[in-house]
């Protein structure tokens, strides 16, 4: 049994109440994804990997809520347990939203939501799929991203950079086409720093000109080559659509990684 | 607190169905779990029910299958906001499994292969509200959905319906399971929108 009497996650995982955030900047991150910069009046700080809930209200009172990962670097907690907004500081929080065809909320956020508009937000939320330099430095990390599953992993890489942390990281990023890549310039900058981060991108549908690798799903032998040996006991974070996460987690287990060190976050309908 | 979201209209509202607050209708069956999917063999599968005095009663797969089976058709609600209507299952009611267990405990910790845990009041497991389910939509429950067997407690958010279930530990005092320790609600009633601690 692993349950403990005290709620360790309470310090950072307890969401504060709903508050109004304002869109202060936004840009296209790819032809089908948009980064939103939200100004939040009371932000208790967040850890890389956490998400926020957004709530939208239609004129007839109908409401829709969705969760989106924070893509910007962690901000240090300004209040002891995150439960009270008193003392929490204003902050700018970046989310990246992938447009889903027919999506009720994502199409609003990518196509309609305009700078200056307000939206209800609460968070940060989630204490499992997180990485923090204070807590986790020194243990090598494998990040595996499928599509917009890169967003919370990018927050981890940006947090590592801002902390000046040199924990060895390897990122394996699977996207359909070159134009679907997110954070192209920033990821190139991160990789060019040569400070212990290796980045491998695989394309499943079409590849850039001159690519040595044809289009296709990430193979087990590639994961073995680009990830870490199981013997060094890395922390593995896998995020993406269910089919990707299932395949990657299964490959990692078959390569000898302890399931307890594989953390997953999934979105989208089941592939089967 | 409420604020209009300019230009947001949302999907056509579902008619004639009851949707808890903040949920939307999903026709697929999304998968959510915190780690890899364990692959389990029914030959070695077992379910242990342990009381607060340490008495354990176990069922093998064959013993579970030999018990009277229910076929509930229920709506399910995931805390990530999808709801799926009219799902059909086959499994054994916890009323059947717990009937002969001697306990005065008010709380239960449900444990899974792979280490997942979730806590519930015992009252939420009794009275025809919870099952050990092994069949979904007429077919053996797939591993990604918790097969060979998962807890099914459809009136609570679906993280309470532990996949790959293999133990129920009865407790006089409530303790928190995996997501509950990470800030999610101890009860998780979708109709009261109890997503997180404090809701």
Interface residues (C-beta under 8 A of the other chain):
Chain A: X1 X2 X3 X4 X5 X7 X8 X9 X10 X13 X14 X15 X17 X18 X19 X20 X55 X56 X57 X58 X59 X62 X63 X64 X65 X66 X67 X83 X104 X108 X112 X113 X117 X118 X119 X120 X125 X126 X127 X128 X129 X242 X246 X249 X250 X252 X253 X259 X260 X262 X263 X264 X266 X267 X268 X269 X270 X272
Chain B: X1 X2 X3 X4 X5 X6 X7 X8 X9 X10 X11 X13 X21 X22 X24 X26 X28 X29 X30 X31 X32 X33 X34 X35 X36 X37 X38 X80 X81 X109 X111 X114 X115 X117 X119 X142 X144 X145 X169 X175 X176 X177 X178 X179 X180 X181 X182 X183 X196 X197 X198
